[in-house]
Amino acid sequence: MNNNHKVTAQVEQQEQKFRVVGNNVEWDYKRGTIELSVDTLDDVFYQYSKHGLNMSQVQVQNKLGFDALQWQSFKRTFDLVKDSDVFSPYSLSLVSGKERCDMISDKIATKYSPKNMRAVIEYEDRKQTKKAYEKAIKRANDLDYRFQIFENEILDYVGSVKQVIVKRSTDIKIDHGFCIVADLHGGADVKQSFNLPAFNWNILEKKLSDVAEDTNQRKAAKVSIVINGDLIETFSGMNHPDSWQGISEHNGYGFEAVIKLADLLSKWIQTINNIHELIIISGNHDRFHSSNKEDVEGSVARMIAYILRGQYGKHFEVDWQPLIARRKVGGCGYLFLHGHTGLSKKKEGLPTQYGFNGAYNCVFLGHLHTRKVLADTLTYRIVHVPSIFSGNRFTKNGGWSTLSGYTFAYSVNKRPVIIDVPLP
């Protein structure tokens, strides 16, 4: 290798922020240092490139044993894309001219060797098998597979988000307040009719803006935002047999609805003063599947929390809970559940099983799209909080439509002050 090649390699290493140590390459990422052999590095390019074996990023990521953050770091460090060559930029920097062409040609030719033809056949077979994936593989594995794919896309999305703003105010009246919004149903598209208000993405954004304005007027030194379930209307489009008729044509379901809501929530968060934490609870609409037997944790809510944690995790805690969140503030216990599970039906047992001993405990439930005090005693209170979503044809027929609103709660002398705020 001549001096020109050495200079080229050194320049590319510097630009791509990796180091060559013997037969290995290493680079730094958020959680530490990653080290791979040069042969492994080249294998990744060969396996992932469409000019090589054209494997999916999930396949290659699993072969490496990388988590999503490590995989994204690898792609950024070495500029790996589907149109990449079958060798890494480092290896190609060591040769030039005919030698480089011959090396690439020989590598591509090995794609059709008996050994690699097996890999190609397996990949094509995998694509065909995927059509029957849900029937052929256990549902839990299917969810893990899907979330891994989304996890990669989410990290790409988070990495592209501009710098966030966290507002602070010194104009204070109370110490710590809870801004509780439930049943957002992002993606729902409802046309106004008798006894049923219109609802869509724009209306949801306006209602959240009103929530932010009212919350800021409460002037809390710390604000805990609680999103108490049903963040989106549907992921699959089939929460109910006719639910596809009540969702937006644009960003109404699937990954697009998740990203749309994440964008909306991110902008909303930046309008609220003194945010201390964000708590997200899964609801029955926050599932990948229409059946509650297929996704018991509400993975859509988990995904949105993942996105917002990537954006705001350095500024405040973002806590996702599949079932219940508990906080003790100002001498009071605050319990948050969406209200759709069997646990929520055991209402009288919630304060004793999950509450804080010696404190006045409040339980906040969503789900039913109504305001209701279920229990009010000397030691605890159980309430259904109003929903942001006023309803659709399904809820109207069931008698579950409601006046839109949100709840603000705080403590005075170790007792709760719970304010129901209606929204236009």
N, C-alpha and C positions, 0 to 999 in steps of 0.2 A: 504493500500500500504506500503510495507516494505522499509527499507532504500536503499536496492540495486536498487529497482525500481526508487526511487528518484534520486539516483546518475546517473542511466542510462538516465533518462529523462533530467537531467541537462547537461550531456555530449552531448547528441544528440542536445539539444537546442543550445549549444555553437557551435557545429560543423556546424549546419544548419543555424545559424545566425538569429534565431527568439527568441522572448520572450513570455512567458506565463504570462498574467496579468488577474487573476481571471479565468473566463471561456472563455477568448479570447487569441488569438495569434496575435502578431504584429511583423513587420520587416521593415527595412529601404530599400528604393530603390532610384533610381536616383532623383526622383521628390518629395520625402517625405517619409511618413510612411503609411503602409497599416495595417488595423486591421480587423480580422475576428473572429467570434466565433469558438470554437473548433468543434461544430456540423457542421457548414458550411464547415470548413476545411475537415472534414471526408466525408461530402456529395460530395465535389469536387472529392475526390479520388474514391468514389463509382460510381459517374456518369462517370468519364473519363476512369477508368480502364477497360480493356477488360474482366476482371473477374466480373465486375459490369454491369452497363448499357451500357458501351462501346460507349458513346457519342463522337462526334467529338470535337476537341478543340475549334472550333468556337461556337458550341452550349454551351459548358460549360463556355466559356469566356463571351458570351452574358448573360447567367444566372447570372453570377457574376457582370456584368456591368463593366468589366475590359477593358481598352484599351490594345493594343498589348504589350506595354512596361510593364504594370502591370502584364499581363498574363505570359510573359517571366520571370519576377522576381519571380512570384509564383512558376513556374516550377523549376527554379534553386534553390530556397530556400528550397523547400521540395522534390527535386529530383523526381518530378512527371513524369512518363512515362506510356505508354500504359500497360506495364507489372507490374505496381505498384499494391499493395494490395488494398483492398476495404476500408481500414482505413488509416489514415495518420500515418507517422512514430512516431509522438508524441503520439497518442492514443495507438499505439501498444507497445510503450516503457513503458507504465504504467501497462501492464499485461504480463504474460509469461505462457509457458507450455499449459496445457489443457484449461485454461481459455481463452488464446489467440485463440486457435484453435476453441473453441466453439463460440467465438464472431465472428470470420470470417465466420464460417459455417452458423451461424444464419443470418448474413448480406447477404450472397450470396443467401440464401434461400428466402429472401424477394424479390429478383429479380423476382421471379415467383409468387408473390402474385398478386391478382386481380388489385391492384393499380399500381404496377410496371410493370405488364404485359402490361398495357396500354402504359406505356412509351416505353417498348421494341417494341411493335407493331408500335407505332408512329415513332420510329427510323427506323425500317425496311421499313415502308411506305415512310419515307423521302428519303431513299436511292433509292427506286423505282421512286419516284416523281422526283428526281434529274435528271433522264434520260431525262425528258421532261421540265427541269427547264427553258430553254430559251423561250419556247413557253408558259409556264404557268404563268410566273412572269414577271413584267415589266422589260425592259432592264436596266434601271437605277439601280434597286435593284440587278439585276444580277451582274452588274459591282461592286457594293459595296460589295457584297458577295465574289466575286472572289478576289477583292483587299484585303479584310480582311484576306483571306486564305494566299495570297502571303505575306501580311504584317508580318504574323507570321513566315513564312519561311525566309523572308528577315532578320528579327531580329536574327533568329538562325544563318544565314549566316554571318551577320555583327559581331555577337559576337564571331565567330570563326576566324576572320581575324587577322593576326598578326599586330604588331605595324607598323604604317605608318611613312614614312619619308617625310618631307617637306624641299626642298632645298632652301638655301638662298645664294645670291651672293652680294658682295659689289662693283663689277666691273660694274659701271652704266654709261649709255650714255643718256638715256631718262627717263622721270619720270614715265609715265603710258602708257602701250600698250595693245591692244586687239588682242588676238590670236583667230581668227574666223575660225572654221571648220564646214562644213555643209555636210549633206547627207553622213553619215558614212555607212549606210546600213549593219550593222554587221549581219553576218549569210548568206549573199549572196555568192553564189559560181558560178563564171562565168569562163567558159573555153575560152581560147584565140582563137579568130577566126579573119577573115579579118575585119579590122577597129573596133576591139573590144578587148581591153586588158583583161587579166585574172584578177580575183578578188576573194579573199577568206580571211579567218581569218588571215592567215600569212601575206598576202599582206597589209591588213588593219593595222596590227601591225607595219609593216615596214614603211608605209606612216606616221603614227602618230609619229614614232620615228624620221623621217625626219622633221616633223613639230616642234617637241621639240628642235631638234638641231638648226634649223633656228631661232626659237623664242629666244633661249638662246643667240644666236649671236647678237640679237637686243639689249640686255643688258638693259632691263627695270627694274626700281626699283619696279614697281608693274605690274603684268600681270593679266589681266582679261581673263580667258578662256571662250569662247562662243561656245557652241555646238548648232548649229542653225537648229535643226530638223532632222528627219529621222535617228534616232540613230540605229535602226535595220531595216532589210529588211522586216520582217513580224513576227507577233506573232501567228496569226492563221494559217499561211500557205496559205492564200487565199486572199491576197491583190488584186491580179488579177486572172482570171480564171486559168492561167498556172503558177502562181508564185511558186507553189510547185516544179516546175522543176528547178528553179534557186536558191535553197537554199542548204546549206551544209547538208550532211547526219548526221553530228555530231554537235549538238548545233546550228542547223539552224533556229529553231523557238521555240516559247513557253518560259517557264520559264528558260530552259537551255540556250537559246540565250541571255536572259536578264543577267543571272549570268556570262556567258562568256564575254559579253561586259563590264559588271561592273568590272570584273577582269582585262580586258585589259585596260580600262580607268584608273583604280586605279594605275596600274603599270606605265602607261604613265604619269599621274599627278606627280608621284614621280621623274620624270626626268626633269621637267620644273622648272627653278629658279624663286623665288620671286612671287609665285602665291598669288594674292590678293583676288580673288573670282572665283567661277565657276558658269556660267550661262547656264542653259539648257532650250531650247525651244522645245515644242512638234511639231512634223511633222505629215504628213498624214499617214506615215508608222508606227507611234508609237501608234497604237490603239490595243486594245484587239480584236476588231472585224474588219472584212473587210469593213463594212459599216461605213461611217462617221456620220450616224444618231445614231449609237449605242454607240459610245465613242467620244464625241466631244472635249475632253480635251487632248487626247493622253496620256493615263494612263501609257503606258510603259515608256515614258520619265520621268513621275512623279515617277515611281518605281525606275528607275536608279538613279535619284536625291536623293531619299530616302536612297538608299544604300550608295551612296557617301557622303551624309550628315552624316550618321552614322559613317563613317570612318574619314572624314576630317572636320566635323563641328566645332571641337575645334580649328582648325588651320586657317580656312577662311570660308567665307560665301558660301553656296551652294544654289543657287536660281533657282527654277523651275518655268517657266511661260508657261501656255497653249497657249498663243497667242503672247504677245509682251513684251520685256524687254527694259527698258529705263535707260540710264546713262548719266550724264553730267560730262565730264572729260576734263581738259585743255581748258575750254571755249567752247567746242564743245558738241553738243548733239549726242548721239549714240542710234539708235533704231534698234532692232533685231527682225525679224519675219521670220518664215520659208517660207511663201509665198504661201500657198495653200488655204487660206481662202478668203472669200469675202472681208474682210477688206484689204487684200493685193492688191486686184484689184483696189482699190481706191488710187492708188499710189500717185497722186499729193496731196491728202488730208492728207497723213500720217504726213509730217513734220509740218503742221499747227495744226492738231488735237492732235498729240502725242509728238511733238517736244518741245524744250525749248525756250521760248521767249527771243529774243535778242542774241541767239547763232546760230552758223552755225550748221545745223542738217544733219546728215548722216543716211540714212536708208539702212540696209543690209538685203537682201532677199536670200534665198536658193531655193530649190525645183526644179528649171528648169534645173539643171545640166549644167549651162552655165555661161559665164562671159558677163556681159552686163551693160552698163551705161544707165539707163532709164530716168534720169533727171539730169541736171547739171546747177545750177543757182547760183546767187550771194549769196543766203541764204541757199541752201540745195542741197544735192546730193542723188540720189537713185540708188543703184547698186545691181545686182545679183552677189553673190560671187561664186567662183568655188566650186565644190563638191570634197570630198575625193573619192567617188565612181565614177568610170569612165563610168559605164553603164552595161546593160545586153541586152539580146535579145529583150526584150520589149522596152527599151529606144532606142536601135539601130534602130528598125523598125519605131519608132516615130521620129527619127532624134534628140534625146536628149542626145546622148553620148558626152563626153567632155574629155579634158585633165585634169587630176586630179590636184588639187591644194588647197591652203588655203590662207587666207587673214590676213595680219597684219596691224593694224591701230593705229595711235597715233596723238597727236595734237602738232602743232608748231604755236606759235603766234595766238592761237584761231582759227586755220584753220586745217583741217584734212590732214594727209598724209596716203594714202591708198595704200598698196603694195600687188600686186597679185604675189604669190609665186607658180610656177608650181612644181609639184612633179613627180618624175620618176615612 
